[in-house]
Amino acid sequence: MPIDADFSATVRGHVTADLAREFGDVLSEHRVRAEVLAATQDLDGQIVPEALGEMAHRLAHYRLAVLAGVEV
């Protein structure tokens, strides 16, 4: 099921803010925002909309950790 664009934007904002706080010392906010956008796009149509926040956070967190050189 495709995810509503407004809902997706709201989720992206929350996830980006959270992950920018976590990775802000090693990655730019622009990089965090780009990874969150990519994660939500990758998940679109693959999950139920209600799971987007958690799944986007998990996927983007994993990708950012790899970029930051944090062991996952």
N, C-alpha and C positions, 0 to 999 in steps of 0.2 A: 504494500500500500504506500503510495507516495506521501511524503510528509509536507504539510502546509508550510509555505514559505515564511509566513509571519512567525509561526511556532518555531520553525528551524532557526530563524534569526534571533529570537529570544533565547533559545537554548544555547546557541553559539556565543551570545554575549555573556551568559552566566559561566559557561565552561571556559571561555577565554579569560575572563577575569580571575577565576580560580587558578587556572594553570599559569597565568602570567605572574601571579603572586608566588607560586611554587618555583618556577623556572626563571624568574626575572633577573636573577643574578648572573645567569649564564647564557640566556637566549633573549633576543629582542622580542618586544610585544608583537611586532610585525610577524616574526617567525612563528610565535605561538598562535596568532590569529590565523595564519596560513595553514598550519597543521590542523587546527580545529575545523576550519572550513573544509579541508580535504577529507577529514574524518566524517563529517556530517554528509558530505556528498557521497562518499563510499558506502555509507550506511543507508542512504535514501532508497526505499523500496525493498530493503533487505530485512528490516525489523519493524515491529509495530511502533507507531509514533510515540507511544507512552514511554518507550525504552530509550528514546533518542538521547536524552540527557546523560544517563548513566553510560550508555554504550559509547557515545562520542567522547565522553570524558576518559573512559578506559583506553580507547583506541588512540586518542591524541596524546594521552599521558605516556603510553608506551612509546609512541613515535618520538616524542620530545625527550624522553629519558635516553633513548638510543642516541639522538642527536647531541645531547648534553654529556654523553659518556657516563651516564649513571647506570650501574648494574641493575638489570631488571629480572 
